[in-house]
Amino acid sequence: MTAVPDIWPIASATDAARARTATARLTAAAGVPLVERARFLTAVTEKLRWCLDRGAASDLLLRLHQADAHGHRRLEVTVRPAAGHTQGDQPDWRLSLMCPEPGDVDAGGPAEVDSAGMAEALLAADEDTAELLERIDAQEGLLRSYREELHQTNQGVLALHAELEAAAVTQHDLLDAERAARVQAENARSLLTFLADAGDAVTASLHHDEILQRLPELLVPRYAGHLDVWLFDDAPTTRHGHRPAAAVAAARTGRPQHAAAHPGGLPGVDDLPPSALAPTRPLLCVPLVGHRILGVLTLTAHGARFDPDEAVMLIELARRTGIALDNARRYEQHRDTAEALQRAQLTELPTTPELFLAARYLPATRGLNIGGDWYDAFVQSDGSLLAVVGDVTGHGLRAAVMMGQLRTALRAYALESDTPAGILTRLHRMLRHQQHELYATAVIARFRPGDPTVVWAAAGHPPALVRETDGTVHVLETKPGIMLGVPMPFAYEDHTVALPPGSTLALYTDGLVERRTEGIDPGIVRLSHALAALSATELEHDLDTAAESLLKPMIHDSERDDDVCLLLCRTAPEAARRGLPHSP
């Protein structure tokens, strides 16, 4: 239900004051909060002033609506043109306000608002204004407090931002330092890995030329643009023997030398080779040192300088190369001496009407494994022939000397005993008591004139092979005795095997059949096949050529880790025994 409005004519300022006073009383009586009341009355006053400024008569209508379901009432103010007056197309002005007081409220009519009422309303308005000002002051105080607090907070935030920025810069610097350290560590690890691999590559070989060939493969172009090795025992490799001054200084002092790049050559020396001129790129000259200074390694840089860490690595690699070269030279001297001694003691094979012999000795091609294998063959006083193949453990000069001692002792014992087993037993006793920690294997075969058998004995030696006249090959698999020199008493046994005319007995050392990846048994099988594959014509007419043919399939596919010794003993065919023409 809508209440009947109170109408206040507005024709003058006094009318406007009365209308405004009535509105103020009504809002106050309705319990409208001060701030909302002030806003409401200010809007009404502004509208009334607008009407007075245009000089047009207006009516102000105050209407207080009935309470709603929540007990709230709505106050509505309408300003419209007075009856008989128009303001063009201007619509009525309305403003409403919710009143919390649910009871009846009466603003009184226009006649009730006299001068005393307006004065009272004016004073009440001042009181409202004063209260508003107090509230505003309180709000401003709170606002200042909030602003100060906000300012402090902002300062703290700025300080925090500064700290965060400083921390970010520090963290960035730490990350850069960590990244640089990681790169440096990775470079160092890479250099150490290369040094280890390259050092293994140069020290693994005992061949002088092979070491020198590996250096440029390792260093050029990864760490140097060019490489030169100057060995003092070699003939000069440049014209007139001129060398860079840094290389000469390194050779004289035994210390690494560095030569900086020069933009051009020296005046007046155009007839000299480039190596004698000032370098156009930096040089690093490092002496190659073993037991003495062997030479100088000269490296030419790619760019304007050598990296310091790489230079340290190159110097260390040159040190290892010098040791490898020194070891290779010593090994070659040792090897040549051992091989010369070994070959000097190999026997010139005897010839008999009923037995043909052919032997081959090949030194090892890798390492120091030379000097332990030997063969021997000699005729005894009763006309029988002893064929011997042996192998001394160990290598080098000591093994070669021991081999010579065994060979001499074996011939001496053969004068006192006519059986292979007796000879081996005496050799074992001698070696066990006189040569500690040195052992040997051996096989001895005795051939008697007119006897179609062969007597043999072995001391830890690979089994002999027999090829019969029809080409069949079998292995003498009788278990051999222990190695010569093993610290325990032992008596060897003789074994007898038929060897008809035209048959071949093959004695050999383990270097012919043994491979590190296979063992010895597969090698014996291959040797049996190779012996069976020899042609009868080759065996009958040229036993030396047959020995060569037997070696080829056995050693062609690998470097020899050990000496190889082979002795072929072929009995004469029946025709030769009867005096018919026959060529061995």
C-alpha positions as CSV (number, residue, x, y, z in Angstrom):
1,M,0.0,0.0,0.0
2,T,1.4,3.5,-0.9
3,A,0.9,6.4,1.4
4,V,-0.5,9.7,0.3
5,P,2.4,12.2,-0.4
6,D,2.9,15.5,1.3
7,I,3.2,18.2,-1.3
8,W,5.5,21.2,-0.9
9,P,5.2,24.0,-3.4
10,I,8.6,25.5,-4.4
11,A,8.3,29.0,-5.5
12,S,11.0,30.8,-3.5
13,A,14.1,30.1,-1.4
14,T,11.9,30.0,1.8
15,D,9.7,27.4,0.2
16,A,12.8,25.4,-0.7
17,A,14.1,25.7,2.9
18,R,10.8,24.5,4.3
19,A,10.7,21.5,1.9
20,R,14.3,20.7,2.7
21,T,13.6,21.0,6.5
22,A,10.6,18.7,6.2
23,T,12.6,16.1,4.3
24,A,15.4,16.3,7.0
25,R,12.9,15.8,9.8
26,L,11.3,12.8,8.0
27,T,14.6,11.1,7.4
28,A,15.7,11.7,10.9
29,A,12.5,10.4,12.4
30,A,12.7,7.3,10.1
31,G,16.1,6.4,11.6
32,V,18.1,6.9,8.5
33,P,21.8,6.6,9.3
34,L,23.6,10.0,9.3
35,V,25.9,9.5,6.3
36,E,23.1,8.2,4.1
37,R,20.8,10.9,5.4
38,A,23.4,13.6,4.6
39,R,23.9,12.2,1.1
40,F,20.1,12.0,0.5
41,L,19.5,15.6,1.7
42,T,22.5,16.9,-0.3
43,A,21.0,15.5,-3.4
44,V,17.5,17.0,-2.6
45,T,19.1,20.4,-1.9
46,E,21.0,20.3,-5.1
47,K,17.8,19.6,-7.0
48,L,15.9,22.4,-5.2
49,R,18.6,24.9,-6.0
50,W,18.5,23.8,-9.6
51,C,14.7,24.5,-9.7
52,L,15.2,28.0,-8.1
53,D,18.0,28.8,-10.6
54,R,15.6,28.3,-13.5
55,G,12.8,30.3,-11.8
56,A,10.2,27.7,-12.6
57,A,7.6,26.8,-9.9
58,S,7.9,23.2,-8.8
59,D,6.3,20.9,-6.3
60,L,8.2,18.6,-3.9
61,L,6.3,15.4,-3.0
62,L,7.3,13.4,0.1
63,R,5.9,9.9,0.1
64,L,6.6,7.3,2.8
65,H,5.7,3.8,1.6
66,Q,4.3,1.0,3.8
67,A,6.8,-1.5,5.4
68,D,7.8,-4.5,3.3
69,A,8.1,-8.1,4.6
70,H,11.4,-7.3,6.4
71,G,9.9,-4.3,8.2
72,H,11.7,-1.7,6.1
73,R,9.9,1.4,4.6
74,R,10.9,3.4,1.6
75,L,11.0,7.2,1.5
76,E,10.5,8.7,-1.9
77,V,11.1,12.3,-3.0
78,T,9.7,13.6,-6.3
79,V,10.3,17.0,-7.8
80,R,8.0,18.0,-10.6
81,P,6.7,21.2,-12.2
82,A,3.8,22.9,-10.4
83,A,0.4,22.7,-11.8
84,G,0.1,24.9,-14.9
85,H,3.9,25.2,-15.4
86,T,6.0,23.2,-17.9
87,Q,9.8,22.6,-18.1
88,G,10.0,21.4,-21.6
89,D,10.6,17.7,-21.9
90,Q,12.4,17.5,-18.5
91,P,11.1,14.4,-16.7
92,D,10.1,14.3,-13.0
93,W,13.1,13.9,-10.6
94,R,12.8,11.1,-8.1
95,L,15.0,9.9,-5.3
96,S,14.3,7.1,-2.8
97,L,15.8,5.9,0.5
98,M,15.2,2.9,2.7
99,C,14.2,3.8,6.3
100,P,15.0,1.2,9.0
101,E,12.3,2.5,11.5
102,P,9.1,0.5,10.9
103,G,6.8,2.8,13.0
104,D,4.6,5.6,11.8
105,V,6.5,8.8,10.8
106,D,5.0,12.2,10.1
107,A,6.9,15.1,8.8
108,G,4.0,17.5,9.3
109,G,2.4,19.7,6.5
110,P,3.9,22.8,4.9
111,A,2.2,25.1,7.4
112,E,3.9,23.4,10.4
113,V,7.4,24.4,9.3
114,D,7.7,28.0,10.4
115,S,10.8,30.1,10.9
116,A,11.5,28.6,14.3
117,G,11.3,25.1,12.7
118,M,13.6,26.1,9.9
119,A,16.1,27.5,12.5
120,E,15.9,24.4,14.5
121,A,16.4,22.3,11.3
122,L,19.4,24.5,10.4
123,L,20.9,23.9,13.8
124,A,20.2,20.2,13.5
125,A,21.9,20.3,10.1
126,D,24.9,21.9,11.7
127,E,25.0,19.2,14.3
128,D,24.8,16.6,11.6
129,T,27.5,18.3,9.8
130,A,29.7,18.5,12.9
131,E,29.1,14.8,13.5
132,L,30.0,14.0,9.9
133,L,33.1,16.1,10.2
134,E,34.1,14.2,13.3
135,R,33.6,11.0,11.4
136,I,35.5,12.3,8.5
137,D,38.3,13.3,10.8
138,A,38.3,9.9,12.4
139,Q,38.3,8.3,8.9
140,E,41.1,10.7,7.9
141,G,43.1,9.6,11.0
142,L,42.6,6.0,10.1
143,L,43.5,6.8,6.5
144,R,46.7,8.5,7.6
145,S,47.5,5.5,9.8
146,Y,46.8,3.2,6.9
147,R,48.8,5.4,4.6
148,E,51.8,5.3,7.0
149,E,51.4,1.6,7.4
150,L,51.2,1.2,3.6
151,H,54.3,3.4,3.3
152,Q,56.2,1.3,5.7
153,T,54.9,-1.8,3.9
154,N,56.0,-0.3,0.6
155,Q,59.5,0.5,2.1
156,G,59.7,-3.1,3.3
157,V,58.6,-4.4,-0.1
158,L,61.2,-2.2,-1.8
159,A,63.9,-3.4,0.6
160,L,62.7,-7.0,0.0
161,H,62.8,-6.4,-3.7
162,A,66.4,-5.0,-3.4
163,E,67.4,-8.0,-1.4
164,L,65.8,-10.3,-3.9
165,E,67.5,-8.5,-6.7
166,A,70.8,-8.7,-4.9
167,A,70.2,-12.4,-4.2
168,A,69.3,-12.9,-7.8
169,V,72.5,-11.3,-8.9
170,T,74.5,-13.3,-6.4
171,Q,72.7,-16.5,-7.6
172,H,73.4,-15.6,-11.2
173,D,77.0,-15.1,-10.4
174,L,77.2,-18.4,-8.5
175,L,75.5,-20.1,-11.4
176,D,78.0,-18.6,-13.8
177,A,80.8,-19.6,-11.5
178,E,79.4,-23.1,-11.2
179,R,78.9,-23.3,-14.9
180,A,82.5,-22.2,-15.5
181,A,83.8,-24.6,-12.9
182,R,81.8,-27.4,-14.5
183,V,83.1,-26.6,-18.0
184,Q,86.7,-26.4,-16.5
185,A,86.2,-29.7,-14.8
186,E,84.8,-31.3,-17.9
187,N,87.7,-30.0,-20.0
188,A,90.2,-31.3,-17.3
189,R,88.4,-34.7,-17.4
190,S,88.5,-34.7,-21.1
191,L,92.2,-33.9,-21.2
192,L,93.0,-36.6,-18.5
193,T,91.0,-39.2,-20.4
194,F,92.8,-38.3,-23.6
195,L,96.1,-38.4,-21.8
196,A,95.4,-41.8,-20.4
197,D,94.3,-43.2,-23.7
198,A,97.1,-41.6,-25.7
199,G,99.6,-42.7,-23.1
200,D,98.4,-46.3,-23.3
201,A,98.6,-46.0,-27.1
202,V,102.2,-44.9,-27.2
203,T,103.4,-47.1,-24.3
204,A,101.6,-50.3,-25.5
205,S,104.0,-50.6,-28.5
206,L,107.6,-51.7,-28.3
207,H,108.3,-50.7,-31.9
208,H,110.1,-47.5,-32.5
209,D,108.5,-46.6,-35.8
210,E,105.0,-47.5,-34.6
211,I,105.2,-45.1,-31.7
212,L,106.3,-42.3,-34.0
213,Q,103.4,-43.1,-36.4
214,R,100.8,-42.9,-33.6
215,L,101.8,-39.4,-32.4
216,P,100.4,-37.4,-35.4
217,E,97.3,-39.7,-35.5
218,L,96.7,-38.7,-31.8
219,L,97.5,-35.0,-31.9
220,V,96.9,-33.6,-35.4
221,P,94.6,-31.8,-35.9
222,R,93.0,-32.1,-32.5
223,Y,95.6,-30.3,-30.4
224,A,98.2,-29.1,-33.0
225,G,98.2,-28.0,-36.6
226,H,101.5,-29.7,-37.3
227,L,103.9,-32.0,-35.5
228,D,107.6,-32.7,-35.9
229,V,109.8,-35.2,-34.1
230,W,113.6,-34.6,-34.0
231,L,115.5,-37.6,-32.8
232,F,119.2,-37.1,-32.2
233,D,120.3,-40.4,-33.6
234,D,118.4,-39.8,-36.8
235,A,119.7,-37.9,-39.8
236,P,118.3,-34.3,-40.0
237,T,115.0,-34.2,-41.8
238,T,115.2,-30.5,-42.9
239,R,117.6,-28.9,-45.3
240,H,121.0,-28.0,-43.8
241,G,119.7,-29.5,-40.5
242,H,118.2,-26.2,-39.4
243,R,115.8,-26.4,-36.4
244,P,113.7,-23.7,-34.7
245,A,115.6,-21.9,-31.9
246,A,113.0,-23.2,-29.4
247,A,113.7,-26.8,-30.4
248,V,117.5,-26.3,-30.0
249,A,116.9,-24.7,-26.6
250,A,114.7,-27.6,-25.5
251,A,117.4,-30.1,-26.7
252,R,120.2,-28.2,-24.8
253,T,118.3,-27.5,-21.5
254,G,116.0,-30.6,-21.3
255,R,113.1,-28.3,-20.5
256,P,110.0,-27.4,-22.6
257,Q,110.3,-24.2,-24.6
258,H,107.6,-21.9,-26.1
259,A,108.1,-19.7,-29.2
260,A,105.6,-17.0,-29.8
261,A,104.3,-16.3,-33.3
262,H,106.2,-13.8,-35.5
263,P,104.4,-11.9,-38.3
264,G,107.1,-12.7,-40.9
265,G,110.5,-14.2,-41.5
266,L,113.9,-12.9,-40.7
267,P,115.7,-10.6,-43.2
268,G,118.5,-12.0,-45.2
269,V,117.7,-15.7,-44.7
270,D,115.4,-16.4,-47.6
271,D,117.6,-19.3,-48.6
272,L,116.9,-21.1,-45.4
273,P,114.0,-23.5,-45.0
274,P,110.8,-22.3,-43.2
275,S,111.7,-24.2,-40.0
276,A,114.8,-22.1,-39.5
277,L,112.8,-18.8,-39.7
278,A,110.9,-17.2,-36.9
279,P,107.6,-19.1,-36.5
280,T,104.4,-17.6,-38.0
281,R,102.4,-19.6,-35.3
282,P,103.3,-20.4,-31.7
283,L,105.5,-23.4,-31.2
284,L,105.7,-25.8,-28.2
285,C,109.0,-27.7,-28.1
286,V,109.2,-30.5,-25.6
287,P,112.2,-32.7,-25.0
288,L,111.7,-36.5,-25.3
289,V,113.5,-37.9,-22.3
290,G,114.2,-41.5,-21.3
291,H,117.4,-42.4,-19.6
292,R,118.8,-39.5,-21.6
293,I,117.4,-36.9,-23.9
294,L,116.4,-38.7,-27.1
295,G,115.0,-35.8,-29.1
296,V,112.5,-33.0,-29.3
297,L,108.8,-33.0,-30.1
298,T,107.8,-29.7,-31.8
299,L,104.1,-28.8,-32.0
300,T,102.6,-25.9,-34.0
301,A,99.5,-24.3,-32.6
302,H,96.2,-23.9,-34.5
303,G,95.6,-20.3,-33.5
304,A,97.3,-17.5,-31.7
305,R,98.3,-19.5,-28.6
306,F,98.3,-22.9,-26.8
307,D,95.7,-23.5,-24.2
308,P,97.6,-23.7,-20.8
309,D,95.8,-26.9,-19.7
310,E,96.4,-28.5,-23.1
311,A,100.0,-27.5,-23.0
312,V,100.5,-29.2,-19.6
313,M,98.8,-32.3,-21.1
314,L,101.0,-32.3,-24.2
315,I,104.2,-32.0,-22.0
316,E,103.1,-35.0,-20.0
317,L,102.3,-37.0,-23.1
318,A,105.8,-36.1,-24.5
319,R,107.3,-37.4,-21.3
320,R,105.5,-40.7,-21.7
321,T,106.4,-40.8,-25.3
322,G,110.1,-40.4,-24.4
323,I,109.9,-43.3,-22.0
324,A,108.1,-45.4,-24.6
325,L,110.8,-44.7,-27.2
326,D,113.5,-45.5,-24.7
327,N,111.8,-48.8,-23.8
328,A,111.4,-49.6,-27.5
329,R,115.1,-49.0,-28.2
330,R,116.2,-51.1,-25.3
331,Y,113.7,-53.8,-26.2
332,E,115.0,-53.8,-29.8
333,Q,118.6,-54.1,-28.6
334,H,117.6,-56.8,-26.1
335,R,115.6,-58.6,-28.8
336,D,118.3,-58.4,-31.4
337,T,120.9,-59.8,-28.9
338,A,118.6,-62.6,-27.8
339,E,117.7,-63.5,-31.4
340,A,121.3,-63.5,-32.5
341,L,122.3,-65.7,-29.6
342,Q,119.3,-68.0,-30.2
343,R,120.1,-68.4,-33.9
344,A,123.8,-68.9,-33.2
345,Q,123.0,-71.9,-31.1
346,L,120.6,-73.6,-33.5
347,T,122.0,-76.8,-34.9
348,E,123.0,-77.5,-38.5
349,L,120.9,-80.6,-39.2
350,P,122.8,-83.8,-40.0
351,T,122.0,-86.0,-43.0
352,T,121.6,-89.8,-42.9
353,P,120.5,-92.2,-45.6
354,E,117.4,-93.4,-43.7
355,L,116.2,-90.1,-42.2
356,F,115.6,-86.6,-43.7
357,L,115.3,-83.5,-41.4
358,A,113.9,-80.0,-41.9
359,A,113.6,-77.4,-39.2
360,R,112.2,-73.8,-38.9
361,Y,112.7,-71.3,-36.1
362,L,110.6,-68.0,-36.1
363,P,111.1,-65.5,-33.3
364,A,108.1,-63.8,-31.7
365,T,106.9,-60.6,-33.4
366,R,105.3,-59.1,-30.3
367,G,106.7,-58.3,-26.9
368,L,109.8,-59.7,-25.4
369,N,108.8,-63.4,-26.0
370,I,112.0,-64.4,-27.8
371,G,114.8,-66.7,-26.7
372,G,113.2,-69.8,-25.3
373,D,112.5,-72.3,-28.1
374,W,115.1,-74.5,-29.7
375,Y,115.6,-77.6,-31.8
376,D,118.6,-80.0,-32.0
377,A,119.5,-83.1,-33.9
378,F,122.8,-85.1,-33.7
379,V,124.1,-88.7,-34.4
380,Q,125.2,-90.8,-31.4
381,S,128.2,-93.1,-31.4
382,D,126.1,-96.2,-32.2
383,G,124.7,-94.5,-35.3
384,S,121.3,-93.6,-33.9
385,L,120.0,-90.1,-34.3
386,L,118.4,-88.0,-31.6
387,A,115.9,-85.2,-32.6
388,V,115.0,-82.7,-29.9
389,V,112.6,-79.8,-29.6
390,G,112.4,-77.8,-26.4
391,D,111.0,-74.6,-24.9
392,V,112.3,-72.7,-21.9
393,T,109.9,-70.7,-19.8
394,G,110.6,-67.0,-19.7
395,H,111.9,-64.9,-22.5
396,G,114.8,-62.7,-23.5
397,L,118.5,-63.1,-22.8
398,R,118.0,-65.2,-19.8
399,A,115.9,-67.7,-21.6
400,A,118.3,-67.8,-24.5
401,V,121.3,-68.5,-22.2
402,M,119.3,-71.2,-20.4
403,M,118.4,-72.7,-23.7
404,G,122.1,-72.9,-24.6
405,Q,122.9,-74.6,-21.2
406,L,120.1,-77.2,-21.7
407,R,121.3,-77.9,-25.2
408,T,124.9,-78.5,-24.0
409,A,123.7,-80.5,-21.0
410,L,121.5,-82.7,-23.2
411,R,124.3,-83.6,-25.5
412,A,126.5,-84.4,-22.6
413,Y,123.9,-86.6,-21.0
414,A,123.3,-88.3,-24.4
415,L,126.8,-89.7,-24.2
416,E,125.9,-91.5,-20.9
417,S,122.4,-92.6,-21.7
418,D,121.0,-93.9,-25.0
419,T,117.3,-93.5,-24.1
420,P,115.3,-90.3,-24.4
421,A,113.7,-90.9,-21.0
422,G,117.1,-91.3,-19.3
423,I,118.3,-88.0,-20.8
424,L,115.2,-86.1,-19.7
425,T,115.5,-87.5,-16.2
426,R,119.1,-86.3,-15.9
427,L,118.1,-82.9,-17.3
428,H,115.2,-82.6,-14.8
429,R,117.5,-83.4,-11.9
430,M,120.1,-80.9,-13.0
431,L,117.6,-78.1,-13.6
432,R,115.7,-78.8,-10.4
433,H,118.9,-78.3,-8.3
434,Q,120.6,-75.6,-10.2
435,Q,118.0,-73.3,-11.9
436,H,115.3,-72.4,-9.5
437,E,112.1,-70.8,-10.8
438,L,113.1,-71.7,-14.4
439,Y,111.4,-74.5,-16.2
440,A,111.4,-76.1,-19.6
441,T,109.5,-78.5,-21.8
442,A,111.1,-80.9,-24.2
443,V,110.5,-83.9,-26.4
444,I,113.3,-86.3,-27.6
445,A,112.9,-88.8,-30.4
446,R,115.5,-91.6,-31.1
447,F,115.8,-93.1,-34.6
448,R,118.0,-96.3,-35.0
449,P,119.2,-97.4,-38.4
450,G,117.0,-100.2,-39.8
451,D,114.5,-99.9,-37.0
452,P,110.9,-99.1,-38.3
453,T,110.0,-97.6,-34.9
454,V,110.9,-94.5,-33.0
455,V,111.4,-94.2,-29.3
456,W,110.4,-91.0,-27.7
457,A,109.9,-89.3,-24.3
458,A,108.3,-85.9,-23.4
459,A,108.5,-83.6,-20.5
460,G,105.4,-81.4,-20.4
461,H,105.7,-80.8,-24.1
462,P,102.9,-80.6,-26.8
463,P,102.3,-84.1,-28.4
464,A,104.1,-85.0,-31.5
465,L,102.3,-85.8,-34.8
466,V,102.8,-88.7,-37.1
467,R,101.8,-88.7,-40.8
468,E,101.8,-92.2,-42.3
469,T,102.4,-93.1,-45.9
470,D,98.8,-92.9,-46.8
471,G,98.4,-89.4,-45.5
472,T,96.7,-90.3,-42.3
473,V,97.8,-88.1,-39.3
474,H,97.5,-89.1,-35.7
475,V,98.6,-87.5,-32.4
476,L,100.9,-89.2,-30.0
477,E,98.6,-88.6,-27.1
478,T,100.5,-90.5,-24.4
479,K,100.5,-88.4,-21.3
480,P,103.8,-86.5,-21.1
481,G,105.8,-86.2,-17.9
482,I,106.1,-83.1,-15.8
483,M,108.0,-80.0,-16.9
484,L,111.8,-80.1,-16.5
485,G,112.8,-78.3,-13.3
486,V,109.5,-78.6,-11.4
487,P,110.6,-79.0,-7.7
488,M,109.8,-82.7,-7.3
489,P,111.6,-86.0,-8.2
490,F,110.4,-87.6,-11.4
491,A,111.6,-90.4,-13.7
492,Y,110.4,-90.1,-17.3
493,E,109.3,-93.1,-19.5
494,D,110.1,-94.1,-23.0
495,H,107.4,-94.7,-25.6
496,T,107.6,-96.5,-28.9
497,V,105.6,-95.9,-32.0
498,A,105.8,-97.5,-35.5
499,L,107.3,-95.2,-38.1
500,P,107.3,-97.1,-41.4
501,P,109.4,-96.0,-44.4
502,G,108.0,-92.8,-45.9
503,S,106.3,-91.6,-42.7
504,T,106.8,-88.2,-41.1
505,L,107.2,-87.2,-37.5
506,A,106.5,-83.6,-36.6
507,L,107.9,-82.1,-33.4
508,Y,107.1,-78.5,-32.5
509,T,106.7,-75.9,-29.7
510,D,103.5,-74.4,-28.3
511,G,104.1,-71.1,-30.2
512,L,103.0,-72.9,-33.4
513,V,99.6,-74.1,-32.1
514,E,98.6,-72.0,-29.1
515,R,96.5,-68.8,-29.3
516,R,95.5,-66.6,-26.4
517,T,91.8,-66.7,-27.5
518,E,91.6,-70.4,-28.2
519,G,94.1,-72.5,-26.2
520,I,96.3,-75.3,-27.5
521,D,93.9,-78.1,-28.5
522,P,92.2,-76.3,-31.5
523,G,95.7,-75.5,-32.7
524,I,96.8,-79.1,-32.6
525,V,93.8,-80.0,-34.7
526,R,94.6,-77.3,-37.3
527,L,98.2,-78.5,-37.4
528,S,97.0,-82.1,-38.0
529,H,94.8,-80.9,-40.9
530,A,97.7,-78.9,-42.3
531,L,100.1,-81.9,-42.1
532,A,97.6,-84.1,-43.7
533,A,97.0,-81.6,-46.5
534,L,100.7,-81.7,-47.6
535,S,101.3,-83.4,-50.9
536,A,103.2,-86.7,-50.8
537,T,105.4,-85.4,-53.6
538,E,106.4,-82.3,-51.6
539,L,107.3,-84.4,-48.6
540,E,109.3,-86.9,-50.7
541,H,111.3,-84.4,-52.8
542,D,111.6,-81.1,-50.8
543,L,111.1,-81.4,-47.0
544,D,112.2,-77.8,-46.5
545,T,109.5,-76.6,-48.8
546,A,107.0,-78.8,-47.0
547,A,108.0,-77.2,-43.7
548,E,107.3,-73.8,-45.1
549,S,103.9,-75.0,-46.5
550,L,103.1,-76.3,-43.0
551,L,103.9,-73.0,-41.3
552,K,101.8,-70.8,-43.6
553,P,98.3,-71.8,-42.6
554,M,99.3,-71.8,-38.9
555,I,100.8,-68.3,-38.5
556,H,99.7,-66.2,-41.4
557,D,96.6,-64.7,-39.6
558,S,98.2,-63.5,-36.4
559,E,101.1,-61.8,-34.8
560,R,103.3,-64.2,-33.0
561,D,103.2,-63.9,-29.2
562,D,105.8,-66.6,-28.8
563,D,108.7,-68.2,-30.6
564,V,107.8,-70.9,-33.1
565,C,109.9,-74.0,-33.6
566,L,109.2,-76.9,-36.0
567,L,111.3,-80.0,-36.8
568,L,110.1,-82.5,-39.4
569,C,111.7,-86.0,-39.4
570,R,110.8,-88.1,-42.5
571,T,112.0,-91.7,-42.9
572,A,113.3,-92.7,-46.3
573,P,111.0,-94.6,-48.5
574,E,111.7,-98.3,-49.0
575,A,113.2,-97.7,-52.4
576,A,115.9,-95.5,-51.0
577,R,116.6,-98.1,-48.3
578,R,117.3,-100.6,-51.1
579,G,119.7,-98.3,-52.8
580,L,117.4,-97.1,-55.6
581,P,117.6,-93.5,-56.8
582,H,115.7,-91.1,-54.5
583,S,115.9,-87.4,-53.9
584,P,115.1,-86.1,-50.4
